[in-house]
């Protein structure tokens, strides 16, 4: 039970880090490529935390997929905003 709590706590910390990185798409301080790469690396680290969980449809995997989808959507929005500002 303690192992599950430790895993859950580590996962939450990693998730918060990813969410913090995703918000940087809106701040427009860094190039989108840099932000996207940082987000991908953080999401990959989340995957490593839960790699030993056998169920591929675990809540952890669903959260990782949703964060990946959110990042992709933010990237598209940022690219469209950047294109619009160049016109």
VENPEHU-V61833 format. One record per residue. N is the residue number from 1. RES is the residue in one small letter. SS is DSSP state (~ for helix, > for strand, _ for the rest). PSI is psi in degrees with one decimal (NA if undefined). Layout:
n:N res:RES ss:SS psi:PSI
n:N res:RES ss:SS psi:PSI
This chain:
n:1 res:x ss:_ psi:-39.2
n:2 res:x ss:~ psi:-36.8
n:3 res:x ss:~ psi:-41.7
n:4 res:x ss:~ psi:-40.2
n:5 res:x ss:~ psi:-42.7
n:6 res:x ss:~ psi:-42.6
n:7 res:x ss:~ psi:-46.6
n:8 res:x ss:~ psi:-42.5
n:9 res:x ss:~ psi:-44.2
n:10 res:x ss:~ psi:-40.5
n:11 res:x ss:~ psi:-42.3
n:12 res:x ss:~ psi:-42.9
n:13 res:x ss:~ psi:-45.6
n:14 res:x ss:~ psi:-38.6
n:15 res:x ss:~ psi:-42.1
n:16 res:x ss:~ psi:-37.4
n:17 res:x ss:~ psi:-44.0
n:18 res:x ss:~ psi:-46.9
n:19 res:x ss:~ psi:-37.4
n:20 res:x ss:~ psi:-42.5
n:21 res:x ss:~ psi:-39.3
n:22 res:x ss:~ psi:-35.7
n:23 res:x ss:~ psi:-18.9
n:24 res:x ss:~ psi:-16.7
n:25 res:x ss:~ psi:-34.9
n:26 res:x ss:~ psi:-23.8
n:27 res:x ss:~ psi:-23.4
n:28 res:x ss:_ psi:30.0
n:29 res:x ss:_ psi:-33.2
n:30 res:x ss:_ psi:155.7
n:31 res:x ss:_ psi:146.9
n:32 res:x ss:~ psi:-34.2
n:33 res:x ss:~ psi:-40.4
n:34 res:x ss:~ psi:-45.9
n:35 res:x ss:~ psi:-46.8
n:36 res:x ss:~ psi:-42.0
n:37 res:x ss:~ psi:-41.9
n:38 res:x ss:~ psi:-42.5
n:39 res:x ss:~ psi:-44.9
n:40 res:x ss:~ psi:-43.3
n:41 res:x ss:~ psi:-40.6
n:42 res:x ss:~ psi:-38.9
n:43 res:x ss:~ psi:-40.1
n:44 res:x ss:~ psi:-37.6
n:45 res:x ss:~ psi:-33.5
n:46 res:x ss:~ psi:-41.8
n:47 res:x ss:~ psi:-37.2
n:48 res:x ss:~ psi:-31.8
n:49 res:x ss:~ psi:-38.0
n:50 res:x ss:_ psi:16.3
n:51 res:x ss:_ psi:-25.7
n:52 res:x ss:_ psi:0.1
n:53 res:x ss:_ psi:121.9
n:54 res:x ss:_ psi:-27.1
n:55 res:x ss:_ psi:114.0
n:56 res:x ss:_ psi:-15.8
n:57 res:x ss:_ psi:27.6
n:58 res:x ss:_ psi:162.5
n:59 res:x ss:~ psi:-33.0
n:60 res:x ss:~ psi:-45.1
n:61 res:x ss:~ psi:-36.9
n:62 res:x ss:~ psi:-39.3
n:63 res:x ss:~ psi:-44.3
n:64 res:x ss:~ psi:-44.6
n:65 res:x ss:~ psi:-42.9
n:66 res:x ss:~ psi:-39.5
n:67 res:x ss:~ psi:-37.5
n:68 res:x ss:~ psi:-43.7
n:69 res:x ss:~ psi:-41.3
n:70 res:x ss:~ psi:-43.5
n:71 res:x ss:~ psi:-43.9
n:72 res:x ss:~ psi:-39.4
n:73 res:x ss:~ psi:-42.9
n:74 res:x ss:~ psi:-38.3
n:75 res:x ss:~ psi:-45.3
n:76 res:x ss:~ psi:-44.1
n:77 res:x ss:~ psi:-46.6
n:78 res:x ss:~ psi:-42.3
n:79 res:x ss:~ psi:-40.8
n:80 res:x ss:~ psi:-40.1
n:81 res:x ss:~ psi:-43.5
n:82 res:x ss:~ psi:-38.8
n:83 res:x ss:~ psi:-40.6
n:84 res:x ss:~ psi:-35.0
n:85 res:x ss:~ psi:-19.2
n:86 res:x ss:~ psi:-15.7
n:87 res:x ss:_ psi:NA
